[in-house]
Amino acid sequence: MFKKDLHGSPKQKLKSSIQRSIRQSMLTTYPLLTPHIDEVLPKKHSLEQVKLPERVALYVIDGQPIAYQQDNGVLLPHLRLVHRFPQCFPTIRIDRGAIRFVLSGATLMAPGLTSKGGRLPIPVDRDAAAGGNKEESGKEGKGDGGEGDEDEEEGVKVPNEGPDEDGHWSRELEKGEPVVVMAEGKEEAAAVGILTMGTKEIKEKGKGPVMEEAHFLGDGLWRLNVE
């Protein structure tokens, strides 16, 4: 989607109601951003929109790209935001051999994730981790009135959501969910996109396309000047 250089429209300040909606969408989609949301979207600063080709809207604050979405679809973080808060987004990892393909805009294929250098989520046994008490009461992550629902007005607290010490995400990711692509041997994320196959299915099949039209390092969206 962003392989070529981009030319966006002039920045347009968004209405307060739209800014609140985007803030809430960020918190709901990426609950681990909750402690950092005032750094990401300071309340006294204006969020602006830049319209891009293919009906993509890029959201910018203080000259920094925050997120983008196509046709009011899933709100995806810009890689510059991911690099600031890498622990706040669901991740998978490609092996070294897949890096050059991903960074050229090619479709990500399952073998790049199922090989020795790849990494997919390893779900946490929530009942065991919770010991049947506090964590268990909120294990669904929302709407049950348990202790896991703190700050529900601004974000959805999801017990055990996040990476373990080895960087594996704590739950399987479903088809249609946003995901950040890490790369073997690299510290910073390489791409962002939407899964076309769930991670459990990727493990079972081991083949086929996993993500298409990603935003990747060095692409037109990365190079776009929004100052």
C-alpha positions in Angstrom: 0.0 0.0 0.0 2.8 2.4 0.8 5.6 1.1 -1.4 5.9 4.4 -3.3 6.4 8.0 -2.1 3.3 9.5 -0.7 1.8 13.0 -1.0 -0.7 13.9 1.6 -3.3 16.6 1.9 -2.6 19.6 4.2 -3.1 18.8 7.8 -6.6 19.4 9.1 -7.4 19.8 12.8 -10.0 17.3 14.0 -13.0 18.1 16.1 -12.8 17.4 19.8 -15.4 14.6 19.5 -13.3 12.9 16.8 -10.2 13.2 18.9 -11.9 11.6 21.9 -13.1 8.8 19.6 -9.7 8.1 18.3 -8.2 8.2 21.8 -10.8 5.6 23.0 -10.2 3.5 19.9 -6.5 3.4 20.6 -7.1 2.3 24.2 -9.6 -0.3 23.3 -7.5 -1.8 20.5 -4.2 -1.6 22.4 -5.0 -1.7 26.1 -1.4 -1.8 27.1 -1.1 1.8 25.9 -3.3 2.9 28.8 -0.5 4.1 31.1 1.1 6.0 28.2 -1.9 7.5 26.5 -1.2 11.1 27.8 2.2 10.8 26.2 0.7 9.5 22.9 -2.2 11.9 22.8 -1.8 14.8 25.2 -5.2 16.2 25.9 -4.3 19.8 25.5 -2.7 19.3 22.1 -4.5 19.1 18.8 -4.8 15.9 16.8 -4.6 16.5 13.0 -5.5 14.4 10.0 -3.6 14.0 6.8 -5.5 12.4 3.9 -3.5 9.9 1.9 -4.2 7.9 -1.4 -6.5 4.9 -1.2 -8.7 6.5 1.4 -6.1 6.3 4.1 -6.2 8.8 7.0 -3.0 9.5 8.9 -3.3 11.0 12.4 -0.6 13.4 13.5 0.1 15.3 16.8 2.9 17.9 17.2 4.3 16.9 13.9 4.6 13.2 14.9 2.6 10.4 13.1 0.6 8.4 15.6 -1.7 6.0 13.7 -3.4 5.4 10.4 -6.5 3.7 9.1 -8.1 2.9 5.8 -11.9 3.5 5.2 -12.4 4.0 8.9 -11.2 0.4 9.5 -8.8 -0.9 12.2 -6.7 1.8 13.7 -3.0 0.8 13.1 0.0 2.3 14.9 2.6 4.1 12.8 6.0 2.4 13.2 7.4 5.5 14.9 4.8 5.1 17.7 5.6 1.4 17.9 9.3 2.2 18.3 8.4 4.5 21.3 6.3 1.9 23.1 7.3 -1.5 21.7 5.8 -3.5 24.6 2.3 -2.2 24.0 1.4 -3.9 20.7 0.8 -7.6 19.9 3.8 -9.0 18.0 5.1 -11.9 15.9 8.6 -12.4 14.6 10.0 -13.3 11.2 13.3 -15.1 10.6 16.3 -13.5 9.0 15.5 -14.9 5.6 12.1 -13.1 5.5 13.4 -9.7 6.4 14.4 -8.5 2.9 11.0 -9.6 1.5 9.0 -7.8 4.2 11.1 -4.7 3.8 10.4 -4.7 0.0 6.6 -4.8 0.6 6.1 -8.5 -0.3 3.3 -10.5 1.3 4.4 -12.1 4.5 4.2 -15.9 4.3 3.8 -18.4 7.1 7.2 -20.1 6.8 8.9 -16.9 7.8 7.2 -17.3 11.2 7.2 -21.0 11.8 10.9 -21.5 11.1 13.5 -21.7 13.9 14.1 -18.0 13.8 10.4 -17.1 13.8 8.3 -16.5 16.8 4.5 -16.8 17.4 2.4 -16.3 20.5 2.5 -18.9 23.3 -0.8 -18.5 25.1 -0.7 -18.1 28.9 -2.7 -20.5 31.0 -4.7 -17.7 32.7 -6.3 -19.9 35.3 -3.0 -21.3 36.4 -1.3 -17.9 36.4 -4.2 -16.4 38.4 -4.3 -19.1 41.0 -8.0 -19.0 40.8 -8.4 -15.5 42.4 -7.8 -11.9 41.3 -6.7 -12.6 37.7 -9.4 -15.2 37.2 -12.1 -12.7 38.1 -11.2 -10.5 35.2 -9.8 -13.0 32.7 -12.2 -12.1 30.0 -10.7 -8.6 30.0 -13.9 -6.5 30.1 -17.5 -6.2 31.1 -17.5 -8.7 34.0 -17.1 -6.1 36.8 -14.0 -7.8 38.2 -10.8 -6.2 39.3 -9.4 -6.4 35.8 -11.8 -3.7 34.7 -10.0 -0.7 36.2 -10.0 2.4 34.1 -12.7 0.9 31.9 -13.8 4.4 30.7 -10.5 4.8 28.9 -9.1 1.4 28.2 -9.8 -2.3 28.4 -7.5 -4.1 30.9 -6.7 -7.5 29.7 -5.0 -9.8 32.3 -1.9 -11.5 31.0 -2.0 -9.4 27.8 1.5 -8.7 26.7 4.9 -10.2 25.9 6.6 -12.7 28.2 10.3 -12.6 29.0 11.2 -14.2 25.6 8.9 -11.8 23.7 6.2 -14.2 22.9 2.7 -12.7 23.0 0.5 -14.1 25.7 -2.5 -15.1 23.6 -3.2 -16.4 20.1 -4.1 -13.6 17.6 -7.1 -13.8 15.4 -7.5 -13.2 11.7 -8.3 -9.5 11.2 -6.3 -8.3 14.2 -3.5 -5.8 14.0 0.0 -7.0 14.6 3.5 -5.7 14.8 6.2 -7.7 13.0 9.6 -8.0 14.7 12.6 -9.4 12.9 15.2 -12.0 14.1 18.3 -10.3 15.4 16.8 -6.8 15.3 15.6 -4.7 18.2 13.1 -2.4 16.5 9.8 -3.5 14.7 10.0 -3.9 11.0 6.3 -3.7 9.9 2.7 -3.3 11.0 -0.3 -4.8 9.4 -3.5 -6.9 9.8 -3.4 -10.7 10.0 -5.1 -12.6 7.2 -4.7 -15.8 9.1 -4.9 -16.4 12.9 -1.7 -17.4 14.7 -3.1 -20.8 15.8 -3.9 -21.6 12.1 -0.4 -20.4 11.1 1.1 -23.0 13.4 -1.2 -25.7 12.2 -0.8 -25.0 8.4 2.7 -23.7 8.2 2.1 -22.2 4.8 0.1 -19.5 3.0 -0.1 -15.7 3.2 -0.2 -14.2 6.7 -0.3 -10.5 6.2 -0.7 -8.2 3.1 -0.2 -4.5 2.4 1.9 -3.9 5.5 3.4 -0.6 6.6 7.1 -1.3 6.7 10.4 0.4 7.6 11.5 2.7 4.7 8.2 2.7 2.9 6.3 5.8 1.7 4.5 6.2 5.0 7.7 6.0 6.9 9.4 8.6 4.7 6.4 11.0 4.6 7.2 14.4 6.1 4.4 15.6 8.3 6.2 18.5 10.0 
